[in-house]
Amino acid sequence: MSSGPLPVNDRSNPVPEPVLPVHVLTGFLGSGKTTLLVRLLADPGMGETAVLINELGEVGIDHLLVRRLEDDVVLLESGCLCCTVRNELVETLADLAARRAAGDLPAFRRIVVETTGLADPAPIVHTLMTDARLTPHLRLAGLTATIDATLGEGTLATHAEAVKQAAMADRLVTTKTDLADATTRASLAARLAALNPGARRFEASLAAAPSPAELFEGETFSIGAGTDVATWLAAEAAHGDPSHDHHHDDRHHDDHDHDDRVRGEHDHAGHHLHHHDPQRHGDRVATFCLTADTPLDWDVLTRWLELLLTARGEQILRLKGIVNVRGRDKPVVVHGVQHVLYPPQELLAWPDAARASMLVFITRDLSRSAIERSFARVLAAGAV
């Protein structure tokens, strides 16, 4: 695994950005994902959108159907194309892009992928960001997760997939809010705010729901054209202070730093990264931000990140950040999901005058203090 070299400062030959944004719609079984999807499909705002659905017959869109274009593709009144996922997702996406390019399908400007209720979003994210058959044509633009207003807290407490869906998302939609009382809604909202403070949150009921533009416009998962970097790193505002270390199993607020030697895992400097027993901590998730005011040595930082994700990838649901690299004027974006660190990107300018490096982590069963101590070694090793 490697993040790759730093981007080359060559403005005369820019690398063209992939043309089609892909948005993933996920949510645990019974979370209202299908109901929300049917509502979105009827919205004219879904025009010029191709939606990949696991099984067309289960969604119930016959009343929206204009005509069947092919065995696996139908056109809806809204102008949206609905396609069945055949075999593997990669094959379906590649085939869809090829048919669009060949003019065999009406032109569409984005793709929405519906996952199964039990899907772990990490492999899907990894595929969309790294598969060589897709990356020349597609880019992952957003991840939306649905959570049942009444049953959501119980689902998060008992199902790891639901936690990962909510923790990795950029947009969270609390569904069936008309069926939950105010206390239940407020409790779930607080849980989601702590679980994923950087995500935009919406509510859906029989009376109202977020629009396609609210869920599927813009670049929110990774950095792309027009991305608001401050929004992308929104968790920093709530978690830049060390006191903001949000954990979600109220039975275990200590970091258990007394057992850093479990498994004997350590970083390149010999500093041990401690391990939490997932059977003991349930869905314990933390979101926090590490910062550095001085420029960082790129080689030292990437070696650390690669070793960290290799050793602790299962516990690092997501990493994103902006880095002040020694010897470079522009900021460099880093992004990782579990074991994979993606190629870095250089921005045209800093989002603010501070020029501080910020690394936002969403972890499960891995404390802030363990990573913070290891990061201190990086700062020391990269010092002038």
C-alpha positions, 0 to 999 in steps of 0.5 A: 500500500502506498499513497504515491509521490507528491503531485507535480507542480505542472500547470501546463499539463493538468491531469483531466478530472474523471467526468462522472461523479458517483454517489453511494446511497446506503442504509441498514435493513429497514432504515427507509432507504428504499422508500427514500429512493422511490421518492427521489426517483419521482423528483424531476431533479433526478433527471440526467441521473443513472441509478444502480439498484440491486433489484428493480422489482423490489423497488416498486417503480412501475408507476413511474416507468416511461419505457424499458430501454433494455432488459436491465435499464428503464427510463422514468418520468423524471428522466432518471435511468434505473439499472439493475446491478448485474454480477459485479458492481465494477462490471456494471459501472464500466458497462454503463459508462461505455454505453453512455459514451457510445450513445446507446443510452441517454446522456446522464451526468451522475450515477447513484449506487444503492447498496444492500442493507447489510453492505459494508461501505468500505469495499465499495468506496475502495473499489470506486476510488482505486479500480483501474477500470473505473477511475479514468471515467468515474469519481466517488463524489458522496456517500449518503446513509439512512437511519431509522428515527425510531430504531436507529440507536438500537441498530447502531448498538447491535450492528457493526455495518450500521455503525460503519455506514453512518460513520463513513457517510458525508450525508445522514438522513434520519427517516420516519421522523414522523413516527418518533417522539421528540426525545427519541429524535433528539437522542439519535441526533446527539448520537449521530452528531458525535459519531460523525460530526462532519456529516450534513444531516437531513430528516425525511418523513411522509410529508417531506424529504431532502431533494436530489440536489441536497443529497447528490450535488457537489463533491463531499466524499473526496476533493474534487472541482469546486470542493469546499475544503473547510466543509470537507474538514468540518469535523475539525471545528468540533474536534480540534480541541483534545477535550473533544474525543467523542466515544459511543459506548458509555460503559467505556470512557477510559482509553485503556492506555495501560495496555499499549503492548497488546499484540505488540504492534508499533509504528516505525519509531517503535511506539506501541499502538494499543488495541481495543477488544471489539467484543468488549467495546461494541460500536465504540467510535471516535472522531478527532483531529490532530493538528501541526502548526509547522510544515511536515516532512512528506516522507516521514508522514507517509511512512507513518500513515502507511504503517498506521493503516497497515496495522490498524486499518480495520479500526480506522474507518476514515482518514482525511486531512490537509497537510503543510508539506515542507518545501511546498507552497500549496496544501496537499490533501490526504485521504484514506479508508481502512487499510488504503491510503489514496494518492495525494492531491495538491490544492490551488490555494490554502483555505485560510491563512493559518496553513496548519496541517489537520488530520481528521480520524474516524476510528473504531476501538482505537483511542485518540491518545494512541494515535496522538502519541504516535503522531508526536513521534512523526513531528519529532522525526520530521523536525528541522 
